[in-house]
Amino acid sequence: ERSEMLMAVDEGLGKILNALEKNGQLENTIVVFTSDHGYWYGEHGLDEERRLAYEEAIRIPMLIRYPKKVQSGGSRNQTVLNIDLAPTLLELAGVAPSPEMDGLSMLPVINNAEVTLRKSFLIEYYSDIVFPRMLTIGYKAVRNDRYKYIRYNELEEMDELYDLQQDPYELKNIINDSGSQLIRREMSDDLTRLLNEKP
């Protein structure tokens, strides 16, 4: 089923690009290819709960094609967020993004592989009733280039801290390690800062 879905997406995108080319508009069109969160394939012992803050759920692919302003074949490792897409598209279209928008234009990153838009970012999810195991698993989390700290809303003593440099698959929760207490406080403070910055 998922393979068929991927093939349909590939075929549909091909039809769109062919139609744009046939009408002479392909070079004048900004094409963004991205996705929603992926599925779990057993990572962390999970199969459905893609709503959790682990890397497999929060990282999504994104490709941008616009030959006028985006160099073909480029690749970037900086963190950008889905809220950055609207300001980026506005700027590419020659429109100034509204100061009230949450996101930041990705054009500085697109134009320069050394630019960083943000040092950390907020991830949050509220408990829901879609999956029974998600009833009390709402959380607030913060991620930077090296660490991720997850603070659960309803679950006590279940918070998580990962060193993504040493443990990219988030297999060892270091929240209670004696050597991690300083980074835990720093990440907790950063999470509080990000939450206070929300409108």
Disulfide bonds with the S-S distance in Angstrom:
none
